[in-house]
Every structure is written in C-alpha cells, then in structure tokens.
Amino acid sequence: MTAASLRPWQVSVGGITALMLTVGIARFAYTPLLPLMHAQAGVGDALGGGLAAINYAGYMSGALIASLVEAPQWRYRLYLAGLLLGLLSTALMPLAPSVPLWALSRYLGGLAGAAGMLLGSGLVLGFLIRAGRRPELGVHFMGLGLGIVLSAIGAMSMDALRWDWAAHWWGFVAIGVALLALAWHWRPPLPPPLAPTAHTQGTAPSTTWMRLMLAAYFCAGWGFVIHATFTVAIVERQPLLQGQGPWAWLLVGVAATPAVFLWDRIARRFGDLEALIAAFALQTLSVVLPAMSDGLAAALTGALLYGATFIGLVSLTLALVGRRSPGNPGKAMARLTLSYGAAQVSAPALAGAMAQASGSYRGALWITAAVLVVGLVLVVALRRLEQQRP
C-alpha cells in the first residue's frame, strides 16, 4: 500500500501513533522513570528538572523551525526526521549514565515532540481536508493521552519484572520500534506544492488581546510542565505512597484521552473563553490538592484533574487564536507555542532546584498554583475585553 492510497482512518491512526512515539515515548516515558533514575542512576532533583528543561528547549527549537519552514515538502521531510529522532532519543538514554548523553537525548526528544505535535498535526489535518473529510482534532490529539497511558503501563509492567532503569529504557525502545513502523507505514502522503492564493480576509486580534493570550498561555505551559515532569516523583516522595506513582501517571493519560472532545463541547455551548476559565480553575485545583495533602486521594484526584485540563487548555487556545487570525493562523499559533515553551523551559529547572534544596515539591506546587491563578485572571481580562468590543 502506497501513501497516496491510504484511507483517512489509516492516516489518522498513523498520526495518533506518531504522537505516541514522539511525545508519549520520547518525552513522557521520562516522567514515570524519573524516580527509578533518582534511586539507581544518581539523578538528583536539580538534574531531573534540568534535563526536563533541556527537553523543552528542544521543543522550542523545533517549534521555531516549524514556524519558519513553509514549503510542504520540507515540512514533510522534517516530520519524517522527527519520527526517527523520537526513537533515537529514547535509545540514547540507557547507553550510559552520562549527563551529556542524557542532555542530548532530551534535546533530540524535544525536537521529535515538536515534529509530532506541530508538523504531524498539520499534515494529517491537511490530508483529511483534501480527502473531503472534516478535520478531527479530537481524534488526532487522543495520541497525547494514549501516549501517557502507554508510558505508565509500560513502566509498571517493567517494574513488575524488576528491570533496572536502563532496561526500562530499552523496553520503551522496543515499544517505539513498533510505533515507528505503524506511523511510518500510515504516514500522510506528501502534500502538493503551495498554490499562490490571495490572503484570507479577516481582522487580526488587537495587540492587547494577543499579549494577554500570550501571557495566559505561558501560565498554562507552567502548569502543564510541573505535573508532566514531576507527577510520579511527587507521589513517590511521600513515604506512605511509594510504589503508587505510576498509577497517578496512568490516571493523567486516562483522563486526557477523551478530554479534548469534552472541552470542545463545553466551548460550543458556553463560549471559548468561558471554557478556558473553567479549565484554568480546575487545573489550579489539581495543583493545590497535592500541595495541601500528602494523601493518596489528593494525589490521584490532582492527577485526574490535571489530565482532564491540560489538553483542553492547549486545544482551546490554539483553536481560538487560529480563528482570530484568519490571515495567517500558523504564525499566531507559532508565537503561542514559543510562549508555552518558554514556561516549559523555566518551570522544571526552578521546581527541581527548589525540591533539592527543601526536600519537597510543595513549594513548587504552590508557585505553580499562583501562576495558574494569574493565567485565570488574564483570561477573565480577555473576556472583559471581548465584551467591550463594538
């Protein structure tokens, strides 16, 4: 079967598996394996946060490249390269307990994540449009939630076999090979060259509106990355909850998988900004609960709420800005992605350093809650700005 003869459902499945590889394995496998690397490979809190920051620096680099490359052929080639980098970055982790090697792995994993998230999404949705199908963002972004579920179940299965930290990574390499084969076989076909067209007419958002949205999305990125990096480590750090961390991470994925559909429905019924306000409020609660209590119920409820909200914040924001910038939605989305990525670089490094100094993630959680409250206030300001428009 050639790429040109693929059916829409096959391309959608290929895109989902690409996200599971480039984000679920290349990025998210690090989260459930971080406590094991703490115990066996000498990865302290500061180093753990620093490696996560390097991963997001790679993601930002990839987002910048994606925003600059317009030729469909080059976007396609970079997407395929990202699939290979997803597997390569995973295979570098267990080669040796080497900080430079780990840093290289995390950076390449970030590049892979950007390829899967930004380039892959555009290619899949472009193919569906050309095929006369309605673009299904919800279906495609299921790959994020399923990637988290896969990383959690994989880690728990290898824990049961009593594999060490390096063997865990090799196990994820084997899983990645299977994902790569499917994503490559059902990859979207090479898109046609760009045809010269008139610019889409529309009124771009005001400078004030865009600045508020950029700042709010920075706050969303901060809230995302703390949970994405340290959920398992936070649970495992509590004496009564040792061994329960992967379950919390599994809950994140289970909640995230259907969440994008639910947030789309909420936005259609109540409005985009109202849905964003609700998502910010619930994600703030997901951070406050484990900060206030060391109990398992608080940890698992926080993980469930986080999984249900982070993907909503991403999909709602990107869709809203894309609709408000019809002349060049890609450029507006790229600016937002870089704002989100800036938080992803700074937040884990700060949280890891604070945890190493204090022996607890509680301070980082309270700072994250405060940042999310700021994001909520910014979206409320956006809503007021909308109400003042003639």
GIKATA-V973329 format. One line per field, one symbol per residue. phi: phi as a letter, one per 20 degrees, with the letter a starting at -180 (. if undefined). psi: psi as a letter, one per 40 degrees, with the letter a starting at -180 (. if undefined). burial: + if it has 24 or more other C-alpha atoms within 12 Angstrom, else -. A space follows every 10 residues. Layout:
phi: ???
psi: ???
burial: ???
This chain:
phi: .effefegff ffffffffff ffdfefdfff ffeffffgfd dmeffffgff ffffgfffff fffffffeed fgffffffff fffffgffff ffgefafcfg ffffgfffff gffffffeff ffffffffff emdffdffff fggfffffgf ffffffffff emfefffgff ffffffffff fffffdffff ffffefcfff frefffffff fffffffgff ffffffffed gffffffege dfneggffff fgffffgeff ffffffffed offfffffff fffgffefgf feceffffff ffffffffdf ffffffffff fffecffbff ffffffffff fgffefffff fffffffdnb efffffffff fffffffffg fffffffeff
psi: hiddeiiddd dddddddddd dddddddedd deeddddddd efhidddddd dddddddddd ddddddddhd hddddddddd dddddddddd dddedighdd dddddddddd dddddddddd dddddddddd eeihhgdddd eddddddddd dddddddddd efiadddddd dddddddddd dddddfiiih iiihihiiih iihiiidddd dddddddddd ddddddddde dddddddhde eheedddddd dddddddedd ddddddddde iddddddddd dddddddddd ddieiddddd dddddddedd dddddddddd dddegddgdd dddddddddd dddddddddd dddddddeei eddddddddd dddddddddd dddddddei.
burial: ------++++ ++++++++++ ++++++++++ ++++++++-- --++++++++ ++++++++++ +++++++--- -+--++++++ ++++++++++ ++++----+- -+++++++++ ++++++++++ ++++++++-- ----++++++ ++++++++++ ++++++-++- ----++++++ +++-+++-++ -+++++++++ +--------- ----+---++ -+++++++++ ++++++++++ ++++++++-- +-++++++++ ++++++++++ ++++--+--- -+++++++++ ++++++++++ +--+-+-+++ ++++++++++ ++++++++++ ++-++--+++ ++++++++++ ++++++++++ ++++++---+ ++++++++++ ++++++++++ ++--------
